[in-house]
């Protein structure tokens, strides 16, 4: 990987990380807001909280995946499969920049 492409990937991952962290902060604010005194509204709000909690879990996992990809960039192992050591295809990394495994090992 050239230094230019490494810089591009790093910039993309950092932008993704910043967006994910903003999203997580927003989710945390939404979940901790006060609830209505109306029982019917409380039921709907609790259901919404469950959805937001699930989205929060996914967002935290995406943050972890993005940080791991940045760590692989720092270590010089970005683009190599963590399982078999073979290169991860450029097409896969373009679609999923946080990919840690090649297509064969991801199955």
C-alpha positions as CSV (number, residue, x, y, z in Angstrom):
1,X,0.0,0.0,0.0
2,X,1.4,3.4,-1.0
3,X,1.8,6.2,1.5
4,X,-0.9,8.2,-0.5
5,X,-3.4,5.3,-0.3
6,X,-2.5,4.8,3.4
7,X,-3.2,8.5,4.0
8,X,-6.5,8.2,2.2
9,X,-7.6,5.1,4.1
10,X,-6.6,6.8,7.4
11,X,-8.5,9.9,6.6
12,X,-11.6,7.8,5.6
13,X,-11.4,5.8,8.8
14,X,-10.9,8.8,11.0
15,X,-13.9,10.5,9.4
16,X,-15.9,7.4,9.9
17,X,-14.8,7.2,13.6
18,X,-15.7,10.8,14.2
19,X,-19.2,10.2,12.7
20,X,-19.7,7.1,14.8
21,X,-18.7,8.8,18.0
22,X,-21.1,11.7,17.2
23,X,-23.8,9.1,16.6
24,X,-23.1,7.3,19.8
25,X,-23.2,10.5,21.8
26,X,-26.5,11.4,20.3
27,X,-27.9,7.9,21.2
28,X,-26.7,8.3,24.8
29,X,-28.4,11.7,25.0
30,X,-31.6,10.3,23.6
31,X,-31.6,7.3,26.0
32,X,-31.0,9.4,29.1
33,X,-33.7,12.0,28.3
34,X,-36.6,12.2,30.7
35,X,-39.8,10.2,29.9
36,X,-43.3,11.4,29.7
37,X,-45.8,11.0,32.5
38,X,-48.3,9.4,30.2
39,X,-48.3,5.5,30.4
40,X,-49.0,5.0,26.7
41,X,-46.2,7.4,25.8
42,X,-43.9,5.8,28.3
43,X,-44.5,2.4,26.6
44,X,-43.6,3.9,23.2
45,X,-40.6,5.7,24.6
46,X,-39.3,2.4,26.2
47,X,-39.7,0.6,22.9
48,X,-37.8,3.4,21.2
49,X,-35.1,3.1,24.0
50,X,-34.7,-0.6,23.2
51,X,-34.2,0.2,19.5
52,X,-31.7,3.0,20.4
53,X,-29.9,0.6,22.7
54,X,-29.5,-2.0,19.9
55,X,-28.3,0.8,17.6
56,X,-25.8,1.8,20.3
57,X,-24.4,-1.7,20.5
58,X,-23.9,-1.8,16.7
59,X,-22.3,1.6,16.8
60,X,-19.9,0.7,19.6
61,X,-18.9,-2.4,17.6
62,X,-18.4,-0.3,14.5
63,X,-16.2,2.1,16.6
64,X,-14.1,-0.9,17.8
65,X,-13.8,-2.2,14.3
66,X,-12.7,1.2,13.0
67,X,-10.1,1.6,15.8
68,X,-8.8,-1.8,15.1
69,X,-8.4,-1.0,11.4
70,X,-6.5,2.2,12.3
71,X,-4.3,0.1,14.6
72,X,-3.6,-2.3,11.7
73,X,-2.6,0.8,9.6
74,X,-0.2,1.9,12.3
75,X,1.2,-1.6,12.6
76,X,1.6,-2.0,8.8
77,X,-0.7,-5.0,8.7
78,X,-3.8,-3.2,7.2
79,X,-4.9,-5.1,4.1
80,X,-3.6,-8.5,5.3
81,X,-6.0,-11.1,6.6
82,X,-5.6,-11.7,10.3
83,X,-6.4,-15.4,9.9
84,X,-4.4,-16.6,6.9
85,X,-2.1,-13.6,6.3
86,X,-3.1,-13.4,2.6
87,X,-3.9,-9.9,1.1
88,X,-7.5,-8.7,1.4
89,X,-8.7,-7.7,-2.0
90,X,-8.8,-4.0,-2.8
91,X,-12.5,-4.4,-3.8
92,X,-13.3,-5.8,-0.4
93,X,-11.4,-3.0,1.5
94,X,-13.1,-0.4,-0.7
95,X,-16.5,-1.7,0.3
96,X,-15.6,-2.6,3.9
97,X,-12.5,-0.6,5.0
98,X,-12.6,-2.2,8.4
99,X,-12.3,-5.7,7.0
100,X,-9.8,-7.8,9.0
101,X,-10.2,-11.0,7.0
102,X,-10.2,-12.0,3.4
103,X,-13.4,-13.2,1.8
104,X,-12.4,-16.9,2.3
105,X,-11.6,-16.5,6.0
106,X,-14.6,-14.3,6.7
107,X,-17.0,-17.1,5.9
